[in-house]
């Protein structure tokens, strides 16, 4: 074994010396020395801080989000309640990174607007470290704005008040009227034209922690598990079965649960922290809005969790919503276990068709451990523990740099990259930039095509396992230094 390690470190040293022939930036060197992550940011311990953008419909939240992101990502229409699936974005201002949550896009019904606004803001505020509260300065503060102010006061989070639609000098007086809300200085902004957006972001950074306080107190301690899935797949029933008592309201009406409930549960001789994420109470004509809430609550739970158990109703066909929930867990970079519920109710024919559906619909996650359970009877729920432990072990796993490069050397020798345009890109060096999930950066002498990257990812999994975790492989193309 020691001889093998010596070989690996010899390979690593030789490759590092060879890298000197190539143009490397300071950022590259820091990444190779383990000081930066693969995006060139300082490695931080813990999750990024979260900024939530809240406010009434049509005050310009999505426009402001697009302005902050510097790209048209959030959907914008001049209609209140435009719905979207993705609600969290990676944002950056003057070198500081944070997660931006856009809470726009829910359906309103005339009788329940106060409930909808409050519920929308409540979820987002619970998730956030800092809240940007957007008010339309041309309209002034409405009753709905006042209702959100009360909620923000109760939450006790830092609030930056954004007076939007201040497009010129003349409307600045409208903004100053918002001092009356009692939330401190209103920042006059035109999200549409970008006026004042830099100042308001500076104000956000002044109160933004380096690491999300939402999760900071949870580092270490029991491993955190999010139970996620579309409404009515049995999340609450499973939690009750695991807890050994009725902790959560269970009803076969989709979306009975409204608030995520955290439970400490003894399983397999260990304490686990389960986050029950609920579907939302659906109303007629509000299906899209409810889906948006479900997506937002799933996002909240994933932010708090380390591993996600995606629950799928085995009796029903795998739906687009199931695939979307799985994708949300992957996008959040969480370890993943898939549990097929109601397995005890399946006949042979349904089992046959379910296997075909899994092959077809969940082709992107052959690496996720699978458990067939019954939340109602408790059948096989004990099998969740080894699956969770395996997924978390993979999520935390780091491949030594020498071993990684020796492995890539063997792969490339046996299966070199195809020649394109008379050139054959060469892998120069590889390093694991981070864990949780494992992220790898490959330095190459030319463009590595997508098919070959997938091949490398597949071989990484075959060699090192990584069962139950997404992995990311990015490539940096570097050219040889010109001789002077």
C-alpha positions in Angstrom: 0.0 0.0 0.0 2.8 2.5 0.9 4.5 1.8 -2.4 1.2 2.6 -4.2 1.0 5.9 -2.3 4.6 6.7 -3.2 3.9 6.1 -6.9 0.8 8.4 -6.7 2.8 11.3 -5.0 5.6 10.9 -7.6 3.1 11.2 -10.4 1.6 14.3 -8.7 5.0 16.0 -8.3 5.9 15.3 -11.9 2.6 16.7 -13.3 2.9 19.8 -11.1 6.4 20.5 -12.5 5.0 20.0 -16.0 2.2 22.6 -15.3 4.9 25.3 -15.1 5.1 25.2 -18.9 1.5 26.5 -19.1 0.0 29.9 -18.6 -1.6 29.7 -15.1 -3.3 32.6 -13.4 -3.0 33.5 -9.7 -6.5 32.0 -9.3 -5.3 28.7 -10.8 -2.4 28.6 -8.4 -4.6 29.3 -5.4 -7.0 26.5 -6.5 -4.0 24.1 -6.9 -2.9 25.1 -3.4 -6.4 24.5 -2.0 -7.1 28.1 -1.2 -9.9 28.7 -3.7 -12.9 26.7 -4.9 -13.4 25.9 -8.6 -15.2 29.2 -9.2 -12.2 31.2 -8.0 -13.8 32.2 -4.6 -12.2 31.8 -1.2 -13.2 28.5 0.3 -15.7 29.2 3.1 -16.8 26.9 5.8 -20.6 26.6 5.6 -23.4 27.6 3.3 -23.6 31.0 1.5 -25.7 33.7 3.1 -29.2 34.1 1.8 -30.9 37.3 0.6 -34.7 37.1 0.1 -36.5 39.6 -2.1 -40.1 40.1 -0.8 -43.0 42.4 -1.5 -46.4 42.6 -3.1 -47.0 41.3 -6.6 -45.9 43.6 -9.4 -43.7 45.9 -7.5 -40.7 44.9 -9.6 -39.1 42.1 -7.6 -38.1 39.9 -10.6 -36.8 43.0 -12.4 -34.6 43.8 -9.4 -33.4 40.1 -9.2 -32.4 40.3 -12.9 -30.6 43.6 -12.3 -28.7 42.0 -9.4 -27.8 38.9 -11.4 -26.8 41.0 -14.4 -28.9 38.7 -16.7 -32.5 38.0 -17.5 -33.1 34.9 -15.4 -36.2 35.5 -13.4 -39.4 35.6 -15.5 -40.8 39.1 -15.8 -44.2 40.0 -17.1 -46.4 43.0 -16.4 -48.9 40.7 -14.7 -49.0 39.8 -11.0 -48.3 36.2 -10.2 -46.0 34.9 -13.0 -44.9 31.5 -11.7 -41.5 29.9 -12.1 -40.0 26.6 -10.7 -36.5 27.8 -9.9 -36.5 30.4 -7.0 -32.9 30.5 -5.8 -30.0 32.0 -7.7 -26.2 32.4 -7.2 -25.4 36.1 -7.0 -22.3 38.2 -6.4 -21.5 41.8 -5.6 -18.0 43.3 -5.2 -16.5 39.8 -4.8 -19.0 38.7 -2.1 -21.2 35.7 -3.0 -24.7 35.0 -1.7 -27.9 33.1 -2.6 -30.7 35.3 -3.9 -34.2 34.1 -3.5 -36.9 35.6 -5.7 -40.3 35.3 -4.0 -42.3 36.7 -6.9 -44.9 34.8 -8.9 -47.8 33.5 -6.9 -51.5 33.5 -7.8 -53.7 35.9 -5.9 -57.3 35.5 -5.1 -59.3 38.6 -4.2 -60.4 37.2 -0.8 -57.1 35.7 0.3 -54.5 38.2 -0.8 -53.4 39.0 2.8 -53.0 35.3 3.5 -51.1 34.7 0.3 -48.7 37.7 0.7 -48.1 36.8 4.4 -47.5 33.1 3.6 -45.2 33.9 0.7 -43.1 36.3 2.7 -43.1 34.0 5.8 -41.4 31.1 3.9 -38.9 33.4 2.3 -38.1 35.3 5.5 -37.6 32.1 7.4 -35.0 31.0 4.8 -33.1 34.3 4.7 -30.3 36.0 6.6 -31.2 39.5 5.1 -34.5 40.6 3.5 -34.8 43.1 0.7 -38.4 44.5 1.0 -39.5 46.0 -2.3 -42.2 48.7 -2.3 -43.5 50.5 -5.3 -42.6 54.2 -4.5 -45.0 55.5 -7.1 -48.0 53.8 -5.3 -46.7 54.3 -1.7 -47.2 51.9 1.2 -50.4 49.9 1.0 -52.2 47.8 3.6 -50.5 44.7 2.2 -47.1 46.3 2.7 -48.0 47.1 6.3 -49.0 43.4 6.8 -45.5 42.4 5.5 -43.8 45.0 7.8 -45.5 43.4 10.8 -44.2 40.0 9.8 -40.7 41.3 9.2 -40.6 42.9 12.7 -41.6 39.6 14.2 -38.9 37.7 12.3 -36.2 40.1 13.6 -34.1 39.7 10.5 -32.1 42.7 9.0 -34.3 44.4 6.4 -33.2 46.7 3.6 -36.1 48.7 2.3 -36.1 49.2 -1.5 -38.2 52.0 -2.9 -38.6 50.8 -6.5 -39.7 52.6 -9.7 -37.8 55.8 -8.7 -36.7 56.5 -12.3 -35.7 60.2 -11.9 -35.0 63.0 -9.4 -38.7 64.0 -9.3 -39.9 60.7 -7.8 -37.3 60.7 -5.0 -39.8 62.5 -2.8 -42.1 59.5 -3.1 -39.3 57.3 -1.8 -38.7 59.4 1.3 -42.4 59.0 2.2 -41.6 55.4 3.0 -39.6 56.4 6.1 -43.1 56.1 7.7 -42.9 52.3 7.5 -40.5 52.4 10.4 -37.9 50.1 8.7 -35.2 52.7 8.4 -33.8 54.3 5.3 -35.7 53.7 2.0 -33.2 53.2 -0.8 -34.5 54.8 -4.0 -34.0 52.4 -6.9 -35.0 51.9 -10.5 -34.7 48.2 -11.1 -35.6 48.7 -14.7 -32.8 51.2 -15.4 -30.4 50.2 -12.7 -30.4 53.5 -11.0 -29.4 53.2 -7.3 -29.0 49.3 -7.4 -25.3 49.5 -6.4 -26.1 51.6 -3.3 -28.8 49.2 -2.2 -26.5 46.2 -2.7 -23.8 47.9 -0.6 -26.4 48.3 2.1 -27.3 44.6 1.9 -23.6 43.6 2.2 -23.2 45.8 5.3 -25.6 43.5 7.2 -24.9 40.2 5.4 -23.1 37.5 7.4 -20.2 35.6 5.7 -21.9 32.3 6.3 -25.7 31.7 6.5 -26.7 32.1 10.1 -29.7 29.9 9.2 -27.4 26.9 9.0 -24.4 28.1 11.1 -25.8 26.7 14.4 -26.5 23.4 12.7 -23.0 22.5 11.6 -21.9 19.3 13.3 -24.5 17.6 15.4 -27.0 15.1 14.0 -26.9 14.7 10.2 -29.8 16.6 8.6 -32.2 14.9 6.3 -34.9 16.5 4.1 -37.9 14.5 3.3 -39.0 15.8 -0.1 -41.5 14.8 -2.8 -44.6 16.0 -4.5 -47.7 16.5 -2.3 -49.4 13.4 -0.8 -46.6 10.8 -1.4 -46.4 10.0 2.3 -43.8 12.3 3.7 -45.7 12.9 7.0 -46.7 9.2 7.3 -43.0 8.3 7.0 -41.9 10.8 9.6 -44.6 9.5 12.0 -43.5 5.9 11.4 -39.8 6.8 12.0 -40.7 8.9 15.1 -42.9 6.1 16.5 -45.8 8.5 17.2 -48.2 10.9 15.4 -46.1 14.1 15.3 -47.5 15.5 12.0 -51.0 15.9 10.8 -51.7 13.3 8.1 -54.6 13.5 5.7 -54.9 12.1 2.2 -55.8 15.5 0.9 -52.6 16.7 -0.9 -50.9 19.5 0.9 -52.2 19.1 4.5 -48.9 20.1 6.0 -48.0 23.8 5.8 -45.0 24.4 8.0 -41.8 22.4 7.9 -41.4 20.4 11.2 -37.9 19.4 12.4 -37.7 16.2 14.3 -34.8 14.5 16.1 -35.3 10.8 15.6 -33.2 7.8 16.8 -32.5 5.4 13.9 -29.9 2.7 13.6 -28.3 3.8 17.0 -27.9 7.4 15.9 -29.8 10.6 16.2 -30.9 12.2 12.9 -32.5 15.5 12.3 -35.5 15.2 9.9 -36.9 18.2 8.1 -40.5 17.4 7.0 -41.3 19.5 4.0 -44.8 19.9 3.2 -47.0 20.3 0.2 -49.1 23.5 0.4 -52.8 23.8 0.9 -54.1 23.9 -2.7 -57.0 26.0 -3.7 -59.1 26.0 -6.9 -57.4 28.1 -9.6 -54.2 28.2 -7.5 -52.5 25.1 -8.6 -49.6 27.0 -10.1 -49.2 29.1 -7.0 -49.3 26.0 -4.8 -46.6 24.4 -7.0 -44.5 27.5 -6.5 -44.9 27.3 -2.8 -44.0 23.6 -2.8 -40.9 24.4 -4.8 -40.0 27.2 -2.3 -40.5 25.0 0.7 -38.5 22.2 -0.8 -35.7 24.7 -1.5 -35.9 25.9 2.2 -35.6 22.3 3.4 -32.7 21.5 1.1 -30.9 24.6 2.3 -31.2 23.2 5.9 -30.3 19.6 4.9 -27.3 17.6 4.0 -29.0 14.7 2.4 -32.4 14.5 0.7 -34.8 11.5 0.7 -36.9 11.9 -2.4 -40.2 10.0 -1.7 -42.0 8.6 -4.8 -45.4 7.0 -4.8 -44.7 3.6 -6.4 -48.5 3.1 -7.1 -48.6 6.0 -9.5 -46.7 6.7 -12.7 -43.5 8.7 -12.2 -44.5 12.2 -12.9 -42.8 15.3 -14.2 -43.1 16.8 -10.7 -41.1 13.8 -9.2 -38.3 14.4 -11.7 -38.4 18.1 -10.9 -38.0 17.4 -7.1 -35.0 15.1 -7.9 -33.5 17.8 -10.0 -33.9 20.4 -7.2 -31.9 18.1 -4.9 -29.2 17.7 -7.5 -29.1 21.5 -8.2 -28.8 22.1 -4.4 -25.8 19.8 -4.4 -27.2 17.5 -1.7 -26.6 13.8 -1.1 -29.6 11.8 -2.4 -31.6 8.7 -1.6 -34.7 7.7 -3.5 -37.5 5.9 -1.5 -40.3 4.2 -3.3 -43.3 4.3 -1.0 -46.4 2.1 -0.9 -44.3 -0.8 -2.2 -46.4 -3.3 -0.2 -49.5 -2.4 -2.4 -47.8 -3.2 -5.7 -48.7 -6.3 -7.7 -46.2 -8.0 -10.1 -47.4 -6.1 -13.2 -47.0 -2.7 -11.5 -43.5 -3.6 -10.3 -42.5 -4.5 -13.8 -43.8 -1.2 -15.3 -42.3 0.8 -12.4 -38.8 -0.6 -13.2 -39.3 0.4 -16.9 -40.4 3.9 -15.7 -37.3 4.2 -13.4 -35.0 3.3 -16.3 -36.6 5.8 -18.6 -37.5 8.8 -16.3 -34.7 8.7 -13.7 -31.9 7.9 -16.1 -29.8 10.8 -14.6 -29.5 9.3 -11.2 -28.4 5.6 -11.5 -25.9 6.5 -8.7 -28.7 7.2 -6.1 -29.3 4.5 -3.5 -32.8 3.1 -3.7 -35.0 1.8 -0.9 -38.5 0.2 -1.4 -40.6 1.0 1.7 -44.1 1.3 3.2 -44.5 4.4 5.3 -47.9 3.0 6.5 -46.7 -0.4 7.8 -43.0 0.5 8.4 -41.8 -2.2 6.0 -38.1 -1.8 5.2 -37.8 1.7 6.7 -34.7 0.4 8.6 -33.0 0.1 5.2 -33.0 3.9 5.0 -30.1 4.2 7.5 -27.4 2.4 5.5 -28.5 4.2 2.4 -28.3 7.6 4.1 -24.9 6.8 5.7 -23.5 5.6 2.3 -24.8 8.8 0.5 -23.3 11.1 3.2 -20.0 9.3 3.2 -19.7 9.8 -0.6 -20.8 13.4 -0.2 -18.0 14.1 2.2 -15.4 12.0 0.4 -12.1 13.6 -0.9 -9.8 11.8 -3.4 -6.1 12.4 -2.6 -4.6 14.5 -5.5 -1.9 12.0 -6.3 -4.4 9.1 -6.5 -6.7 11.3 -8.7 -4.0 12.1 -11.2 -2.7 8.5 -11.3 -6.3 7.4 -12.0 -6.7 10.0 -14.8 -3.3 9.0 -16.3 -4.5 5.3 -16.5 -7.8 6.3 -18.1 -6.3 8.7 -20.7 -3.7 6.1 -21.7 -6.4 3.5 -22.3 -9.0 5.8 -23.8 -7.5 9.1 -25.1 -9.7 12.0 -26.1 -10.7 11.9 -29.8 -8.6 14.0 -32.1 -10.5 17.1 -33.2 -9.2 19.5 -36.0 -5.9 17.7 -36.0 -5.4 18.3 -32.3 -5.7 16.1 -29.3 -6.4 17.8 -26.0 -4.4 16.5 -23.1 -5.3 16.3 -19.4 -2.5 18.1 -17.6 -3.6 17.9 -14.0 -6.7 17.3 -11.8 -7.6 18.4 -8.3 -10.7 18.1 -6.1 -11.7 21.6 -5.3 -14.2 20.8 -2.6 -16.5 18.2 -1.1 -20.3 18.4 -0.2 -20.7 17.6 -3.1 -17.4 16.5 -4.6 -16.2 19.0 -7.2 -13.3 18.3 -9.5 -11.3 20.7 -11.7 -9.3 19.4 -14.7 -6.6 21.5 -16.3 -6.4 20.6 -20.0 -4.4 21.7 -23.1 -7.6 22.0 -25.2 -11.4 21.8 -25.1 -12.7 18.6 -23.6 -16.0 17.7 -25.2 -19.2 16.9 -23.2 -19.3 13.2 -24.1 -15.7 12.7 -22.9 -16.5 14.7 -19.7 -19.4 12.3 -19.1 -17.1 9.4 -19.7 -14.7 10.7 -17.1 -17.5 11.3 -14.6 -18.7 7.7 -15.1 -15.2 6.3 -14.6 -14.7 8.5 -11.5 -17.8 6.9 -10.0 -16.7 3.4 -11.0 -13.3 3.9 -9.3 -14.2 5.8 -6.2 -17.9 5.0 -5.6 -19.6 8.3 -4.9 -22.9 6.4 -4.4 -25.6 8.8 -3.5 -24.0 12.1 -4.3 -23.9 14.4 -7.4 -20.4 15.1 -8.6 -19.3 18.0 -10.7 -16.4 18.0 -13.2 -15.3 21.4 -14.7 -12.4 21.9 -17.1 -10.0 24.8 -17.4 -8.2 25.1 -20.7 -4.7 26.4 -20.5 -2.2 27.1 -23.3 1.6 26.6 -23.3 3.6 29.7 -22.5 5.1 31.4 -25.6 8.8 31.2 -25.6 10.3 34.7 -25.5 
